[in-house]
Amino acid sequence: MPAHLVVSISGHGFGHVAQTAPVLNALHQLLPQLRITVRSSAPVEQLRSRIHAPFDHLQSRGDIGMVMSSALIVDVEKSRASYQAFHAEWDELVATEAHTLEALQADMVFSNVGYLPLAGAQAAGIKNAAMCSLNWADIYRHYCGDDLIASQIRASYAGADAFLRTTPGMAMSDLSRLMPVEPIAATGQNRRDELNRHLGLPETEKLVLVSMGGINSRLPVEDWPMIEGLHFVVQACWLAAPETDPKAMRKDFIAIEAIPMSFGDLLASCDALVCKPGYGSFVEAVCCGIPVLYVGRPDWPETPALTAWLQQHGLSLELSHDSLLGGNIHRELKQLWSAHKPEALAAAGASQVAAWIAKKLG
């Protein structure tokens, strides 16, 4: 029987999928017979668009993440209540998770970055490892304080065989089995000529991709000023139906879903990315050589590590919240496009982690 890797992927935004998918794809090249089961609350279509290795899917929630009021704002009280409910019967929850993993006949658990699967694997004596640029113990402590729940979360991470911390990432200096790894990204192909033909655009037009990282939140793009020679690529759900809002007929907005290419290829084919601070957005943009405009998010504990790395390796500018909401970003875009463009960065982390897992599986 081939070895069975059970993978837990957090559904809190798309960054966890963006980090994990390249590892699983590289691992499939090393161990094509490896059986993979992905347990996640992320949309299955998102998983299958990124993970090219064959896998079975199980709906599962291995962590709370944080309850978000928007893509940028954490609802602290609702988050605290969700954690209290999740941890109310912690020991029984861990025992149930251990039984589930035993029933799946898991040889190893690989988590980004749910802590319950790690705790269950440890209770069942199953090999286990975490990988992420953040951990929920540090995030929880930042917003909710250092209490019993924080200790239970941290113990789950500390008990793993390793915590593979992606670059860039939070310090996590209190985890003794921390193992820093190189940046991880699925780098798309620049297909701009094909994209221009599909959209009927001349070469002189600029395309700007706007993405808030998978958190269910919308920007008021219908109020953004129209700028000559500039088109924005946004989620279709951000665009109102023409019969309810005549401004939806504007020609400078293009729905992502109307473009027949992967998100990675679309990003690599655009002239800039507008986003919130997020691992997948920042690293994939830098690895494609795409300039980034990002909105400030000083309260999120991961932000300093991400933005420092972006400023070192990429081309970027920070936007104010008001500028983003009003679409007043033309001056910043012109500044980015007039600056010297750094070379795209290679991402070696996926191969590094895949080789580590393969060795761990024996």
C-alpha positions in Angstrom: 0.0 0.0 0.0 1.3 3.5 -0.8 1.9 5.9 2.1 -1.1 8.1 3.0 -0.5 11.8 3.6 -3.4 13.7 5.2 -3.2 17.4 4.5 -5.1 20.0 6.5 -5.4 23.4 4.8 -7.0 26.4 6.6 -9.9 28.1 4.8 -8.9 31.5 6.2 -8.1 33.3 2.9 -6.3 31.9 -0.1 -2.7 32.2 1.2 -2.8 28.8 2.9 -3.8 27.1 -0.3 -1.2 29.1 -2.2 1.5 27.9 0.1 0.5 24.3 0.3 -0.4 23.5 -3.3 3.2 23.9 -4.8 4.5 21.6 -2.1 1.9 18.9 -2.9 2.6 19.3 -6.6 6.4 18.9 -6.0 5.8 16.0 -3.7 3.7 14.2 -6.4 6.7 14.5 -8.7 8.9 12.8 -6.1 6.3 10.2 -4.9 3.8 9.7 -7.7 2.2 6.8 -5.8 1.6 8.8 -2.6 -2.0 8.9 -1.6 -3.1 12.4 -0.6 -6.2 13.4 1.3 -6.9 17.1 1.7 -9.1 18.2 4.6 -10.2 21.8 4.3 -13.0 24.3 4.5 -11.6 26.1 1.5 -13.7 25.9 -1.7 -13.0 22.6 -3.4 -12.7 24.4 -6.8 -10.0 26.6 -5.3 -8.1 23.5 -4.1 -8.4 21.8 -7.5 -7.4 24.9 -9.4 -4.1 25.0 -7.4 -3.3 21.4 -6.5 -2.5 19.3 -9.6 -1.6 16.2 -7.7 -4.5 13.7 -7.4 -6.2 13.9 -4.0 -9.3 13.0 -2.1 -11.2 15.8 -0.5 -12.9 15.9 2.9 -14.7 18.9 4.3 -13.0 19.8 7.6 -12.2 22.7 9.9 -8.9 22.3 11.7 -8.7 25.9 13.0 -10.8 29.0 13.7 -8.6 31.5 11.9 -10.1 34.9 12.8 -13.6 36.1 12.2 -13.3 39.0 9.8 -15.6 42.1 9.5 -13.9 42.7 6.1 -10.8 41.7 4.3 -8.8 44.1 6.6 -10.7 44.2 9.9 -10.7 41.5 12.6 -13.9 41.1 14.7 -12.1 40.4 18.0 -15.2 39.6 20.1 -16.7 37.2 17.6 -13.3 35.6 17.2 -12.9 35.2 20.9 -16.4 33.6 21.2 -15.6 31.2 18.3 -12.4 30.1 20.0 -14.2 29.6 23.3 -16.8 27.4 21.6 -14.2 25.5 19.7 -12.1 24.8 22.8 -15.0 24.1 25.2 -14.4 20.4 25.0 -10.8 20.4 23.9 -9.7 17.0 25.2 -12.7 15.3 23.6 -12.2 17.2 20.4 -8.6 16.0 20.2 -9.6 12.4 20.9 -12.2 12.5 18.1 -9.6 13.9 15.7 -7.1 11.2 16.7 -9.8 8.5 16.0 -10.6 10.1 12.6 -6.9 10.1 11.6 -6.6 6.5 12.7 -9.7 5.6 10.6 -8.1 7.3 7.6 -4.9 5.2 8.2 -2.8 8.3 7.9 0.9 7.8 7.8 1.6 11.5 8.3 -0.4 14.7 8.9 0.8 17.9 7.1 -1.0 21.1 8.3 -1.2 24.6 7.0 -1.9 25.6 9.7 -4.7 24.0 11.5 -3.7 23.0 15.0 -6.4 20.4 15.8 -5.1 17.9 13.2 -1.6 18.3 14.7 -3.0 17.6 18.2 -5.0 14.6 17.0 -1.9 13.2 15.2 0.2 13.6 18.3 -2.5 11.8 20.4 -2.6 9.0 17.9 1.2 8.7 17.5 1.2 9.7 13.9 4.0 11.7 12.2 3.0 15.4 11.8 4.3 18.7 10.7 3.0 22.3 10.3 4.0 24.7 7.6 3.0 28.4 7.3 4.2 32.0 7.5 2.1 32.4 10.7 0.6 30.4 13.5 -2.8 30.8 15.2 -1.3 30.8 18.7 0.6 34.1 18.0 -2.4 35.6 16.2 -4.8 34.6 18.9 -2.5 35.9 21.7 -2.2 39.2 19.8 -6.0 39.8 19.7 -7.4 37.8 22.6 -4.6 37.5 25.2 -2.4 34.7 26.6 -4.8 32.3 28.2 -5.5 28.5 28.4 -6.7 28.5 24.8 -3.5 30.1 23.6 -1.5 27.5 25.5 -3.5 24.6 23.9 -2.9 26.0 20.5 0.8 26.6 21.1 1.2 23.1 22.5 -0.2 21.6 19.3 2.4 23.5 17.2 5.2 22.8 19.7 4.5 19.1 19.7 4.8 18.7 15.9 7.8 17.0 14.5 8.6 20.4 12.8 7.1 23.7 12.1 8.3 24.6 8.6 8.2 28.4 8.6 8.0 29.8 5.2 9.9 32.9 4.1 8.7 35.6 4.7 7.1 34.7 8.0 6.6 35.6 11.6 9.5 35.0 14.0 7.9 32.2 16.1 11.0 32.2 18.3 9.2 30.2 21.1 8.9 27.1 18.8 12.0 24.9 19.4 11.4 22.7 16.3 11.1 25.7 14.0 12.6 25.1 10.5 12.8 28.1 8.2 12.3 27.3 4.5 12.7 29.3 1.3 9.8 31.3 -0.3 7.0 29.2 -1.8 5.0 30.3 -4.9 3.4 28.9 -7.9 4.8 31.2 -10.6 2.5 31.8 -13.5 3.4 32.5 -17.1 3.2 35.9 -18.8 0.5 35.4 -21.5 -0.2 39.1 -22.1 -0.3 38.9 -25.9 -3.0 36.2 -25.6 -4.8 38.2 -22.9 -4.9 41.3 -25.0 -6.3 39.4 -28.0 -9.0 37.8 -25.8 -10.0 41.2 -24.3 -9.6 43.1 -27.6 -7.1 45.5 -26.0 -4.2 47.4 -27.7 -0.7 46.9 -26.3 -0.7 50.4 -24.9 -3.4 49.6 -22.3 -2.5 48.9 -18.7 -4.1 46.0 -16.7 -4.3 46.1 -12.9 -5.4 43.0 -11.0 -7.3 43.8 -7.7 -7.5 40.9 -5.2 -8.2 40.9 -1.5 -6.9 37.4 -0.9 -10.0 35.2 -0.7 -11.6 37.0 2.3 -15.3 37.7 1.5 -15.1 41.5 1.1 -15.9 44.0 -1.6 -14.4 47.3 -2.6 -16.7 50.1 -4.0 -15.2 49.9 -7.5 -18.2 51.5 -9.1 -17.1 54.8 -7.4 -13.6 54.6 -8.7 -12.6 57.3 -11.3 -12.2 56.2 -14.9 -8.6 56.6 -16.0 -7.7 56.7 -19.7 -5.7 53.6 -20.8 -6.2 51.7 -17.5 -8.4 48.6 -16.9 -9.0 46.9 -13.6 -9.5 43.1 -13.3 -11.8 42.3 -10.3 -14.1 39.6 -9.1 -17.3 39.3 -11.0 -19.4 39.6 -7.8 -18.0 43.1 -7.3 -19.7 44.3 -10.5 -23.4 45.1 -10.2 -25.9 43.8 -12.8 -26.4 46.4 -15.5 -30.1 46.5 -15.0 -29.7 47.6 -11.3 -26.7 49.9 -11.8 -25.9 51.6 -15.1 -22.3 52.2 -13.9 -21.7 48.5 -14.2 -21.5 49.0 -18.0 -18.2 50.7 -17.6 -15.6 49.2 -20.0 -12.6 49.7 -17.6 -13.7 46.8 -15.3 -13.1 43.2 -16.4 -14.3 40.1 -14.4 -11.6 37.7 -13.4 -14.0 34.8 -14.1 -14.3 36.0 -17.7 -10.6 35.4 -18.4 -9.8 31.8 -19.5 -6.5 31.4 -17.6 -5.3 30.5 -14.1 -5.0 33.1 -11.5 -1.2 32.7 -11.6 -1.0 33.3 -15.3 -3.4 36.2 -15.0 -1.2 37.8 -12.3 2.0 37.3 -14.4 0.2 38.9 -17.3 -0.9 42.1 -15.6 1.0 45.4 -15.0 0.4 45.7 -11.3 -1.4 44.0 -8.3 -3.5 45.9 -5.8 -4.0 43.8 -2.6 -3.9 43.6 1.1 -0.8 42.2 2.8 -0.9 38.5 2.3 1.7 35.8 1.8 0.3 34.4 -1.5 -0.2 37.8 -3.1 3.2 39.3 -2.1 5.3 36.3 -2.9 3.6 35.3 -6.2 3.9 38.9 -7.4 7.6 39.2 -6.5 8.3 35.9 -8.2 6.6 37.1 -11.3 8.2 40.6 -11.2 4.9 42.3 -10.8 4.7 45.7 -8.9 2.4 45.8 -5.9 0.2 48.4 -4.3 -1.0 47.3 -0.9 -3.2 48.8 1.7 -1.8 49.2 5.2 -2.9 46.7 7.8 -0.8 47.5 10.9 -2.9 45.5 13.4 -2.3 42.1 11.7 0.8 40.6 13.4 2.1 39.0 10.1 2.2 42.3 8.3 5.7 43.6 9.3 7.5 40.5 8.1 5.6 40.4 4.8 6.0 44.1 4.0 9.7 44.2 5.0 10.3 41.2 2.6 8.3 42.8 -0.2 10.2 46.1 0.1 13.5 44.2 0.0 12.7 42.0 -3.0 10.0 43.6 -5.0 8.6 46.9 -6.3 5.8 48.3 -4.0 4.1 51.2 -2.5 1.7 51.4 0.5 -1.8 52.9 0.0 -4.0 54.5 2.6 -7.5 53.0 3.2 -9.1 56.1 1.8 -7.1 55.9 -1.4 -8.0 52.3 -1.9 -11.7 52.8 -1.2 -11.9 55.8 -3.5 -9.7 54.2 -6.3 -7.3 57.2 -6.1 -4.3 55.2 -7.0 -3.2 56.5 -10.4 -0.3 58.6 -9.0 1.1 55.6 -7.2 0.7 53.4 -10.2 2.6 55.9 -12.4 5.3 56.0 -9.7 5.7 52.2 -9.8 5.8 52.0 -13.5 8.4 54.7 -13.8 10.7 53.0 -11.3 13.4 50.4 -12.1 11.8 47.0 -12.1 13.8 44.3 -10.1 14.4 40.9 -11.4 11.8 38.2 -10.6 12.7 36.1 -7.6 13.0 32.3 -7.7 11.0 30.3 -5.2 12.7 27.2 -4.0 10.7 26.4 -0.9 8.2 24.0 -2.4 10.9 21.6 -3.5 12.7 22.0 -0.2 9.6 21.1 1.9 8.6 18.2 -0.5 12.0 16.6 -0.1 11.7 16.9 3.7 8.2 15.3 3.7 9.4 12.5 1.4 12.3 11.8 3.7 10.0 11.8 6.7 7.7 9.3 5.0 10.7 7.1 4.5 
